[in-house]
Amino acid sequence: MKTVILIPCYNEAATIEKVVCDFKKNMPHADIYVYDNNSTDNTGEIAQRAGAIVRKEYRQGKGNVVRSMFHDIKADCYIMVDGDDTYPAEAAPIFEQIILDKQADMIIGDRLSSTYFEENDRRFHNSGNKFVRGSINTFFKSDLHDIMTGMRAFNYEFVKSFPIRSKEFEIETEMSVFALMNNFVIKEIPIEYRDRKEGSESKLNTYRDGFKVIRMIFALIRDQRPLMFFSVMALILLIIAGIYFFPILFKFFSTGYVLQIPTLIVISTVVIIAAVTFFAGVILHVLKHHHAEELERHLILLNEMKKEE
């Protein structure tokens, strides 16, 4: 059984040596990969001296780094962690055991049930995490505690079947929703979180990246729950049409005259658009089910190939 530690990095010279050494101490049998994402400091050199296998990813963004990691590396257990020394390497053996025992397909290192709100003092990050968690749990009928954590573990089947679309920090949200919508077994393990050490700066832009995460949630609801999404859109259009139609209808009952013909034409157009929108949702819902069946066949094939090896 092979375990790998995956560390995406961008300008983490202040912390990467400690992160690599901590994981070497707690997981001496695991290969440690550091993917340097165009760092302008000497992150890659420090990681290599500390004993990590260093590779370059020239497409900027964490999502691009994770895509390369998942495509390049073959293992039985993948443990991914940020290089900022905010996550405990001591939790890695627990993550590994659960994955190798086939108790979960993805493990989430749950910061929010532990020390995150006490340790993190960056403005709006706490409320942002709560908003994302509430949105995902509401729209995808789940009960996850930490959607955007940077420490996770995966099995081979999850890694090789996850079609990554995100380019940047939205990747964690996308992982969580993919696992939820495709019946992967998720297990959350509370972990201690510590804030960045002095001299180490977060690469997360609260407003820009927060907007990207919200946009990603919107896209995931549209793509993963199309019937609900397009039904709501159709209902909104029908409500708008009704607001303008009923005054005309009541006027007709009282006077016997049909007034505002141009408005009626627009209303009819809106109702037609609402109907088309609803049936688009129905069609996409059916296609989503076909996609789920294809993924299940893909997972069966992966398992058969793994057994043959």
N, C-alpha and C positions, 0 to 999 in steps of 0.2 A: 504494500500500500504506500503510495507516494503522496506526501503533503507539501504544498508550496505556500510561502508567504508572499503576497503581492502588495507592493508599496508604491502607489503612484506619487510622484514628487514634482514639485515646482518650487525652487528656491527655499529649500529646507535645510540649508547648511548648518543652522544652529542646533538642529535636533536629530538629523538623520543618523548620525553615528550612534547615539544612545538607543534609538529605535531598533536599528539593526542588531546591536549588541544585546539588547533585552530579549529580542526574539531568538537570537542564537542561544542564549542561556536557557530560555524556557522551551525551545523547540530545536534542540541540537541536530535532530535527524532531518529537518525540513530544509528545502532549498529556498533561499530568500532572494526574491527578484525586486530590484528597484528600477522603475521605469522613469527616467529623467525626461521631463516634458519641457525642454528648452530652457532649463535653469540658467540664469545669468551669474549665479554664484558657483561655487565648486561642489554642489550637492552630489553629483555623480562620482567625482573623485573620492570624496569622503566616504560615500557608501561602499565603493569598491575596496578601499583600504580597510573598512570595517568587516569585509568578508561577504558582501552581497554580490549577486550577479546583476550587473548594471546593463540596461538596454535603453535605447533612445526612442522617444516618440516625438516626431517633429510637428504633428498636427496638434495645435494648442487646445487644451481643454480636457478635463478629467474623463468625460465620456469617451473621448478618442483614445485616451490611455487605457481605459478598462477594455475597450473593444480590442485593442492590440494584445493586451494581456490574455484575454479569454481565447482569442484566435491562436496565439502562439504556443501556449503552454498546455500540456496534457498532464493531469494528475487525478488522484482519487478525492483529495480534499484541498480546497482552495480557501485560504484565509486572507482577506483583503483588509488593509488597515492604512489610515493616513500616516504620512511621515512627520507629523507635527508633535509627536509625543504626548498626545492627549488621551490615548487609549492604552489600557493595561495589557502588556504582553502575557501576563500571568493567566489571562482568560483563554489564551489560545489552545492549550491542551484540552480544556473542557469543550471548546468548539470542535476540535478535531475528533474527539471521542464520539461526540453525538453524530457527526457526519459519517464517520467510518462505521458506526453501529447502525447506520441507515434509519436513524430516528427523525431525521429532518433533511429536506433538500436545501433549505437556506436557513441560516441562523442570523438573527439580528442582535447586535450588541446594544442593548437598551440603556441609553444614557439618561433618558428623561425620567425613568423610575428610580434613578440613583442620585448622583451629585451634580447633574448638569446645571440645574437652575441656580444652585449656590455658586458653582465655579465660573459659569459664563456670565460676563458683565457687558457683552456687546449689545448695543442698543437694538431693540426690535427682534433679536435672534430668538429670545424665549417665546415671545408672542407669535413669531413666524413659525416656529416648530409646532406650536399648539394649533395654529391655523391649518397647516398642512396635514397634521395628524387628524384633526377633526374632519377636514374635507375628504380625505381618503377613506376614513372609517364610515362616513355618512354615505358616500356615493358607491362604495364598493362593498358595503355590508361586512366590515371587518372590525377587529378590536385590537389593532396594533398600537403599541405604545410609543415607538420611535421609528418614524418613516425615513429620516434623513441621516441616520448614523453613518459614520465612516468606517466602522468595524463590522464585518460580516464574514460568514463562512458559507461555502457552497459545495455541492457535490458535482461530479463530472457531468451528469445529465442536465442539470440546470445551466451550467456554464456553456455547454455546447448547443443548447437550444434557445438561448436568450438572444433575440434579435435587437441589438442595441441601436437606438435612434438618437439618443441624446449625445451632444457634443461636450457639454460642460457639467455643472454641478447638479443638473436635474437627474443625473444617472441614478441616484439613490431612490428617488421617487419612482422612476420607471421600473427599477428592479422589484420594488415592493408590489406594485400593481401587477406586473407580469406574473409574479408568483401567486398572487391572490386570484387572478382571473384564469389561471391554468392549472389550478388544483395542486400546486406544489405544497409540500408540508413545510410550514414556517414555524420556527421555534425562537422565542425571545429569551435572551439571557441578560439579566441586569448586570451592568459593568460599571466600575468606577470611572468617572470622567474627571480629568484635571485640565485646567485652562492652560493656554500656551505659556511657555516660559518667556521671560523677558528677552527681547531681541528677535523673537519669532513672530511674524505677522501673518494674519489670516489673509488668504487670497480671495475670500468670499466677499463680494460687494453686496451689501444688504439690500439695496434697492434694485440694482440691475439683475442680480441673480435671483432675488425674490420674485421679480416679475417673470423671469424665465421659468421658475418652478410653477408659478400660477398658470402660465400659458401651457406648460406641460400637463398639469392636472386637467385643464380644460380639454386638451387634445386627447388625453387618455380616456376621459369620460366619453367623448365623441366616438373614439375608435373601439373602446372595450365595452361600452354600454350604449350601443347605437340606438336601440329601440327606445330606451328611456330618454336619451338626449333629443332625438328628433321628434318624439311625442311631445316633449315639453315645448320645443320650438313651434310645433304645429298648434299646440294649445294657446301659446302666446299670440300667434297670428289670428286664431279664431276669436280670442278675447278682444283684440284690437278691432277686428271686423264687426263684432257684436256691439261694441261701444258706439260705432257709427251707424249700424244698421237699425237697431231697435228704435231710436228716435224717429227715423223715417217710417218704420212700420206703425208706430203709435199714431203718427200724423195721418197715415193712410186710413187707419181705423176711425179716426175722428172726423176727417174731411172727405174721404173717398178719393183723394188725389195722391198720386205718386209724385213726390217732389225730389229734387236733387238727384236727377238721373246720372250725371257724371260720377257722383259719390257712390251710387249703387254699382256702377261699372267697376270702380276701383275696389269696392268691397267684394264683388264677385271674383275679381282677380286674386285678391288676398286669400279668399276661401279655397280657390283652386291651388294656390301655392302651398297652403296649409295641408291639403290632401296629398299633394305630391311629396311634401316633406315627410309626412307620416309614413307613406308607403316606401320612401327611400330608407327610412329607419327599419321597416320590416325586412326589406331586401338585405340590408347590411347586417341585420341580426341573424338571418339565415346564413349569410356568408361567414359570419363570425363563428357560428357553430361548425361549419365545414372546416374552417381554419383550426379549430380546437381538435377536431378529429384527425387532421393531418399532423398536428403536433403530437398527438398520442401515438400515431403510427411511427413518427420520427423517434420518440422516446423508446418505443419497443425495439426499433432497429438499433439504437445506440446500446441498449442493454444486451442485445444479441451479439453485437460486435465486441463489446467488452468481455463477454463470457468466452468468446472464441479466442481472444488474446490471452 
